[in-house]
Amino acid sequence: MSLADRVLAVNNDLPIRTDEPVHSGKVRCVYWLTAADSHRLIAEHNYDVAPDAPLAIMVISDRISAFECIWHGEGGMNGIPGKGAALNAISNQWFKLFREKGLADSHILDVPHPLVWIVQKARPVMIEAICRQYITGSMWRSYAKGERDFCGIQIAEGLERDQKLPELLITPSTKGILTGIPGVPEVDDVNVSRADIENNYQSFKFNSHDDIDIYEKLLGEGFDVISDELAKLDQIFVDTKFEFGYVTDRAGNEKLIYMDEVGTPDSSRIWDGPSYREGKVVENSKEGFRQLLLSHFPDPDILLDKNRMDERRALAEDNDLPESVMMAVSETYVSMAEKITGQPLVISDNPKAEIIEILQEKYGLID
């Protein structure tokens, strides 16, 4: 069996019983279960959710996106071997630690297969919260141009690229297009200040003003948990994205939870500790793939200039990346998952067939 056969590139065509359209994201697809199936699974598996909570099957693919495009490799390799299983395994580990340490629950109720989560529907808070421990990436580029105000927080003069910040910096941005908020442009992914959130907490879908403090506490504590665990592996947790939502438990209590994924090489920057101490940044995250792409093509400006999106899409569609590039990225994801979980990562020989079989045998969800 070829490596390409072990990659799950298409994940929106599984025969999972649903009466709603499949929601296809860049990497994950969501199959909303029927009310009858949701109710049945909650009863059969004793999930700690309201009896009428909507459930979904979330299937992660091995696709890789960067610069807002999906990339593929030679030999029909339409994804990165092991990437999906690695992302799920890493998120599972962090969500489990958050629960054990009393921080908050996540949207995940069950993990039937390395590429599959059973999740409960959450009402999302309309914020993507970026936590930064080092000045790098887009923040450094803005700082180097003279910007010192980041989401209403004043940053000190004299910082150097890739330097550790004096304290953890939270730079929230909008999740989706929000309307009617003074001073906040009606576009996706625009930076906002804490004052913006406080003055318009209902627009950001917080239940109460007090929940802003809870969200910030969960951000800081979640970041510290992951940072401390990665430090034991001599890895540096540079920055990451958190997302939150509200769910209702079996007792009828509404609570704020972590959702999406957390602390993965897709949503975070992770640096190799020994290399950093020697003055060199070695990426153990998707940032390494972005750098590979920038060095691979003769005109990297296509990947950086949003006004050249048509050229960028053509670049992604028309170029088979070398297998060596795809496998280097695979090694990064798989090795990080194995270090973080302390377990070998199982990569399916025939992922789609395995998923269908287990969802039918254990959960009765295949039509």
C-alpha positions as CSV (number, residue, x, y, z in Angstrom):
1,M,0.0,0.0,0.0
2,S,1.4,3.4,-1.0
3,L,1.8,6.3,1.4
4,A,-0.9,8.2,-0.7
5,D,-3.4,5.4,0.1
6,R,-2.9,6.0,3.9
7,V,-3.7,9.7,3.6
8,L,-7.3,10.8,4.3
9,A,-7.7,13.7,1.9
10,V,-11.4,13.7,1.3
11,N,-13.5,13.5,4.5
12,N,-16.9,14.9,3.5
13,D,-18.2,11.8,1.7
14,L,-18.7,9.4,4.5
15,P,-22.1,7.7,4.7
16,I,-22.8,9.0,8.2
17,R,-26.5,9.4,8.9
18,T,-27.4,13.1,8.9
19,D,-30.3,15.3,7.7
20,E,-28.1,18.4,7.4
21,P,-25.4,19.3,4.9
22,V,-21.9,18.3,5.9
23,H,-19.9,21.3,7.1
24,S,-16.5,21.2,5.4
25,G,-13.7,23.2,6.9
26,K,-10.1,23.5,5.7
27,V,-9.1,20.3,7.6
28,R,-12.2,19.0,9.5
29,C,-15.7,18.1,8.4
30,V,-18.7,18.1,10.7
31,Y,-21.6,15.7,10.3
32,W,-24.6,16.8,12.5
33,L,-26.4,13.8,13.8
34,T,-30.2,13.4,13.7
35,A,-32.0,14.3,16.9
36,A,-32.9,10.6,17.4
37,D,-29.3,9.5,17.0
38,S,-28.0,12.2,19.3
39,H,-30.5,11.3,22.0
40,R,-29.7,7.6,21.6
41,L,-26.0,8.1,21.9
42,I,-26.3,10.3,24.9
43,A,-28.3,7.6,26.7
44,E,-26.2,4.6,25.5
45,H,-22.8,6.2,26.3
46,N,-23.9,8.3,29.4
47,Y,-22.4,11.5,28.1
48,D,-22.6,14.4,30.5
49,V,-24.7,16.6,28.4
50,A,-28.4,17.7,28.2
51,P,-30.6,14.8,26.9
52,D,-31.6,16.9,23.9
53,A,-28.1,18.2,23.1
54,P,-27.2,18.1,19.4
55,L,-24.2,15.9,18.7
56,A,-21.9,15.7,15.7
57,I,-19.2,13.4,14.2
58,M,-16.1,15.5,13.5
59,V,-13.7,13.8,11.0
60,I,-10.2,15.3,10.6
61,S,-8.4,14.9,7.3
62,D,-4.7,14.8,6.5
63,R,-5.0,17.9,4.3
64,I,-2.6,20.7,4.9
65,S,-3.5,24.4,4.4
66,A,-1.1,27.3,4.4
67,F,-1.5,30.8,3.1
68,E,-5.2,30.1,2.7
69,C,-4.7,27.3,0.2
70,I,-4.7,23.5,0.3
71,W,-1.4,21.9,-0.9
72,H,-0.6,18.5,-2.3
73,G,2.4,16.4,-3.2
74,E,3.7,14.3,-6.0
75,G,2.5,10.7,-6.4
76,G,-1.1,11.6,-5.6
77,M,-0.2,12.5,-2.0
78,N,-3.1,14.9,-1.2
79,G,-2.2,15.4,2.4
80,I,0.4,14.7,5.1
81,P,0.7,11.1,6.3
82,G,-0.2,11.0,10.0
83,K,-1.1,14.7,10.3
84,G,-4.8,14.3,11.2
85,A,-4.1,11.6,13.8
86,A,-1.3,13.7,15.2
87,L,-3.5,16.8,15.6
88,N,-6.3,14.9,17.3
89,A,-3.9,13.0,19.6
90,I,-2.2,16.3,20.7
91,S,-5.5,18.1,21.3
92,N,-6.9,15.1,23.2
93,Q,-3.8,15.2,25.5
94,W,-4.2,18.9,26.3
95,F,-8.0,18.8,26.7
96,K,-7.5,15.8,29.1
97,L,-4.9,17.7,31.2
98,F,-7.2,20.7,31.3
99,R,-10.0,18.6,32.7
100,E,-7.7,16.8,35.2
101,K,-6.4,20.1,36.5
102,G,-9.9,21.5,36.9
103,L,-9.7,24.2,34.2
104,A,-12.7,23.4,31.9
105,D,-14.2,20.7,29.7
106,S,-14.0,20.6,25.9
107,H,-16.6,19.9,23.2
108,I,-15.2,16.3,22.8
109,L,-17.3,13.5,24.3
110,D,-15.8,10.5,22.7
111,V,-12.8,9.4,20.4
112,P,-14.0,6.4,18.4
113,H,-11.0,6.5,16.0
114,P,-7.7,8.4,15.8
115,L,-9.3,10.6,13.1
116,V,-12.7,11.0,14.7
117,W,-14.3,12.9,17.6
118,I,-17.9,12.8,18.8
119,V,-18.6,16.3,19.9
120,Q,-21.5,18.3,21.4
121,K,-22.7,21.4,19.7
122,A,-21.4,24.5,21.5
123,R,-22.5,28.1,21.1
124,P,-19.2,29.8,20.2
125,V,-17.8,32.9,21.7
126,M,-17.0,35.1,18.6
127,I,-13.3,35.5,19.5
128,E,-10.1,33.8,18.4
129,A,-7.8,34.4,21.3
130,I,-4.1,34.4,20.4
131,C,-1.7,34.1,23.4
132,R,1.9,35.1,22.7
133,Q,4.9,34.4,24.9
134,Y,7.5,35.6,22.3
135,I,7.5,38.4,19.7
136,T,7.7,36.8,16.3
137,G,5.7,36.4,13.1
138,S,3.1,39.0,12.2
139,M,3.6,40.7,15.6
140,W,7.3,41.2,15.0
141,R,6.6,42.5,11.5
142,S,4.2,45.1,12.9
143,Y,6.6,46.0,15.7
144,A,9.5,46.4,13.3
145,K,7.4,49.0,11.4
146,G,7.0,51.0,14.6
147,E,3.7,49.7,15.9
148,R,3.6,49.6,19.7
149,D,-0.2,49.2,20.5
150,F,-1.4,45.6,20.2
151,C,-5.1,45.1,21.0
152,G,-5.0,48.1,23.3
153,I,-1.8,47.0,25.1
154,Q,1.3,49.1,24.9
155,I,4.5,47.1,24.2
156,A,7.9,48.3,25.4
157,E,10.6,49.7,23.1
158,G,13.8,47.9,22.4
159,L,12.5,44.4,21.8
160,E,14.4,42.1,19.4
161,R,13.0,39.5,17.0
162,D,12.0,36.2,18.7
163,Q,12.6,37.6,22.1
164,K,10.6,36.4,25.1
165,L,7.9,39.0,26.1
166,P,7.9,40.3,29.7
167,E,4.5,38.6,30.2
168,L,2.0,36.6,28.3
169,L,0.2,38.8,25.8
170,I,-3.4,38.1,24.8
171,T,-4.3,39.5,21.4
172,P,-7.9,38.6,20.5
173,S,-9.4,38.9,17.1
174,T,-13.0,38.6,15.8
175,K,-14.3,35.1,14.8
176,G,-16.4,35.8,11.7
177,I,-17.8,39.2,10.7
178,L,-19.4,41.1,13.6
179,T,-21.6,44.1,12.9
180,G,-22.6,47.1,14.9
181,I,-19.5,47.3,17.2
182,P,-18.1,50.8,17.4
183,G,-14.6,51.0,16.1
184,V,-14.4,47.4,15.0
185,P,-14.4,46.9,11.2
186,E,-17.0,44.5,9.8
187,V,-14.5,42.0,8.5
188,D,-13.3,38.6,9.7
189,D,-10.2,38.2,11.9
190,V,-9.7,41.8,12.9
191,N,-7.9,42.6,16.2
192,V,-9.9,43.9,19.1
193,S,-9.0,45.2,22.6
194,R,-10.3,44.1,25.9
195,A,-12.2,47.3,26.2
196,D,-14.0,46.5,22.9
197,I,-15.0,43.1,24.4
198,E,-16.1,44.6,27.7
199,N,-18.2,47.3,26.1
200,N,-19.8,44.9,23.6
201,Y,-19.7,41.5,25.4
202,Q,-23.1,40.5,24.1
203,S,-22.0,41.1,20.5
204,F,-19.1,38.7,21.2
205,K,-21.7,36.2,22.5
206,F,-20.5,36.2,26.1
207,N,-23.3,35.4,28.6
208,S,-22.2,38.0,31.1
209,H,-19.5,40.6,31.7
210,D,-18.0,38.3,34.4
211,D,-17.4,35.6,31.8
212,I,-14.7,37.8,30.2
213,D,-12.6,37.3,33.3
214,I,-13.3,33.5,33.2
215,Y,-12.3,33.4,29.5
216,E,-9.0,35.2,30.3
217,K,-8.3,33.0,33.3
218,L,-8.8,29.9,31.1
219,L,-6.6,31.3,28.4
220,G,-3.7,32.0,30.8
221,E,-4.1,28.7,32.7
222,G,-4.4,26.7,29.5
223,F,-1.4,28.3,28.0
224,D,0.7,27.6,31.2
225,V,-0.4,23.9,31.3
226,I,0.8,23.3,27.7
227,S,3.9,25.5,28.1
228,D,5.0,23.6,31.3
229,E,4.5,20.2,29.6
230,L,6.4,21.2,26.5
231,A,9.2,22.6,28.6
232,K,9.7,19.1,30.0
233,L,10.4,18.0,26.4
234,D,12.7,20.9,25.9
235,Q,10.3,22.5,23.5
236,I,9.2,26.2,23.7
237,F,5.5,27.1,23.5
238,V,5.7,30.4,21.5
239,D,2.1,31.3,20.8
240,T,-1.2,29.6,20.2
241,K,-4.9,30.2,19.4
242,F,-7.8,29.3,21.8
243,E,-11.5,29.2,21.0
244,F,-14.4,28.9,23.5
245,G,-18.1,28.2,23.6
246,Y,-21.0,27.5,25.8
247,V,-22.6,24.1,26.4
248,T,-25.2,22.7,28.9
249,D,-24.4,19.7,31.0
250,R,-26.7,16.9,32.2
251,A,-27.8,18.9,35.2
252,G,-28.8,21.9,33.1
253,N,-25.8,24.1,33.9
254,E,-24.5,26.3,31.2
255,K,-20.7,26.5,31.2
256,L,-17.8,27.9,29.2
257,I,-15.6,25.2,27.5
258,Y,-12.6,25.0,25.3
259,M,-13.4,24.1,21.7
260,D,-11.9,23.6,18.2
261,E,-8.3,22.3,18.7
262,V,-5.6,23.4,21.1
263,G,-1.9,23.4,21.4
264,T,-1.3,21.7,18.0
265,P,1.4,22.4,15.4
266,D,-1.5,23.8,13.2
267,S,-2.7,26.3,15.8
268,S,0.6,27.1,17.6
269,R,4.2,27.9,17.1
270,I,6.5,25.4,18.9
271,W,10.3,25.9,18.9
272,D,13.1,23.5,19.6
273,G,14.6,24.5,23.0
274,P,18.3,23.5,22.4
275,S,18.4,25.3,19.0
276,Y,16.8,28.5,20.5
277,R,19.5,28.6,23.2
278,E,22.1,28.5,20.4
279,G,20.4,31.5,18.8
280,K,18.6,29.6,16.0
281,V,14.8,29.1,15.6
282,V,13.8,25.6,14.5
283,E,10.0,25.3,14.0
284,N,8.2,22.2,15.2
285,S,4.9,23.4,13.8
286,K,3.2,24.3,10.6
287,E,5.2,27.5,10.5
288,G,8.1,25.2,9.3
289,F,5.9,24.2,6.3
290,R,5.2,27.9,5.5
291,Q,8.9,28.6,5.5
292,L,9.5,25.6,3.2
293,L,6.9,27.0,0.8
294,L,8.5,30.5,0.9
295,S,11.9,29.1,0.0
296,H,10.5,26.6,-2.6
297,F,8.9,29.0,-5.0
298,P,11.0,31.7,-6.9
299,D,8.5,34.5,-6.1
300,P,7.5,34.1,-2.5
301,D,5.6,37.4,-2.6
302,I,2.7,35.5,-4.2
303,L,2.2,33.7,-0.9
304,L,2.5,36.9,1.2
305,D,0.5,39.4,-0.9
306,K,-3.3,39.0,-0.4
307,N,-3.9,40.9,-3.6
308,R,-2.3,38.0,-5.5
309,M,-4.8,35.3,-4.3
310,D,-5.6,34.1,-7.8
311,E,-1.9,33.5,-8.5
312,R,-1.6,31.8,-5.1
313,R,-4.5,29.5,-5.7
314,A,-3.0,28.5,-9.1
315,L,0.4,27.9,-7.4
316,A,-1.2,25.5,-5.0
317,E,-3.4,23.7,-7.6
318,D,-0.7,23.4,-10.3
319,N,2.3,22.3,-8.2
320,D,3.0,18.8,-6.8
321,L,5.3,19.4,-3.9
322,P,8.2,17.0,-3.6
323,E,7.6,13.9,-1.5
324,S,10.6,14.9,0.6
325,V,8.8,18.1,1.6
326,M,5.6,16.3,2.5
327,M,7.5,13.7,4.5
328,A,9.5,16.3,6.4
329,V,6.2,17.8,7.5
330,S,4.9,14.4,8.4
331,E,7.9,13.8,10.6
332,T,7.4,17.0,12.5
333,Y,3.7,16.3,13.2
334,V,4.1,12.6,14.1
335,S,7.2,13.1,16.3
336,M,5.5,16.0,18.2
337,A,2.4,13.8,18.8
338,E,4.6,10.9,20.1
339,K,6.6,13.2,22.4
340,I,3.6,14.9,23.8
341,T,1.5,11.7,24.3
342,G,4.3,9.4,25.1
343,Q,2.7,6.8,22.8
344,P,3.4,5.7,19.2
345,L,1.1,7.2,16.7
346,V,-1.1,4.7,14.9
347,I,-1.5,5.6,11.2
348,S,-4.4,3.8,9.5
349,D,-3.8,1.7,6.4
350,N,-7.3,2.3,5.2
351,P,-8.7,5.2,7.3
352,K,-12.0,5.6,5.5
353,A,-13.0,1.9,5.8
354,E,-11.9,1.8,9.4
355,I,-14.0,4.9,10.3
356,I,-17.1,3.5,8.6
357,E,-16.7,0.1,10.3
358,I,-16.4,1.5,13.8
359,L,-19.1,4.1,13.4
360,Q,-21.5,1.3,12.3
361,E,-20.5,-1.4,14.8
362,K,-20.2,0.7,18.0
363,Y,-22.5,3.6,17.3
364,G,-25.0,2.5,14.5
365,L,-24.5,5.7,12.5
366,I,-23.9,4.5,9.0
367,D,-26.7,4.5,6.4
